[in-house]
Amino acid sequence: MRYPGSQRGVALVAVLMIIAIVVVISVNMTGRLQLQLQRQQNIQQQQQAFWYAMGAEQFSRVLLSRTLAGQETVNLSQDWALQGATFPVDDGNISGDIIDLRSCFNLNALENVAPQSGGKVEQSAAQKAFQRFLELKAPQLNMPAEYLTARLGDWLDEDSLLSAAGSAEEDDYASLQFPYYSANSLMASVSELRVILDITPADYQLLLPYVCVVPQDNSLLLNVNTLTQDTAILLAALIPELTEQTAQDIIADRPEQGFATLDELFALPQLSSITVPDEAKSMLSVKSDSFQLTATAAYLESGFVLTSILKINENNQVKILARRFGGQG
């Protein structure tokens, strides 16, 4: 026999349990809704930062086109070379730097050139210059300079044949603990240097300030008007009789608006007394056609980094060769 009071107590407990379940469900739904709203807000902020960075890219294209139109030289006194520029925008800011990709060593220029007679591959002028650079600036490299030069040449060329002692090809990479194959094509990013056999993080950081990659371009061209005293060693690497100190002196004494012609450079006392090989002369210039933009956009609590490779053609049109989203690779 059940008493009315006990039945009311059971009903009350059941109601309280239902209320507790509803409260738990409501709290859970509210938490999920807040999380979803925060995610959506983060996505919107990230999208706005992205478009700010894309706006910086478009601005850079216009800046390069207008600044270099009709100019006989490309030099560091021009507006495009201004470093550390920051522009305020609604709820954020945009900053960006443009560097000349003809003021660093284009790794794609190290591609092996097939010998005309089908014999042994010989070092190109660019490979000789790169090896001299390594011997001058990177004696603490994890491997001999000639090994790294040969390995880069084999990474870039189209065949799977070893070109020299100390080089590496597909079989060497395939036998690693975590195997992969050599690219056998031109590099798209300087970050590919990290996967060359036996390259260490310390080696990569050591070389990074002096090397770059111009996509789809295997030529080596150094603009003497955009080299700095820090990168003057590349000039010394290109001209065998030139020391690093003398190269730095040349850059220090360079006119504010750069050399008007290469003849003006070669007439300097530091160079007039030495022999500059013709192959070195062909790799020097006072103009540039390839640049790299690093744009950083901030919007509210979000940020975005865009790295773009820009190339100027004969009609002064600026095209985008590559983009990378995020920080340094």
Helices and strands as residue ranges (DSSP letters): H 4-68, G 79-81, E 85-89, E 92-100, E 105-106, G 107-110, H 125-137, H 145-156, H 170-174, G 190-195, H 201-207, E 211-212, E 222-223, H 233-238, H 244-252, H 262-266, H 269-272, H 278-281, E 284-285, E 290-299, E 302-312, E 318-325
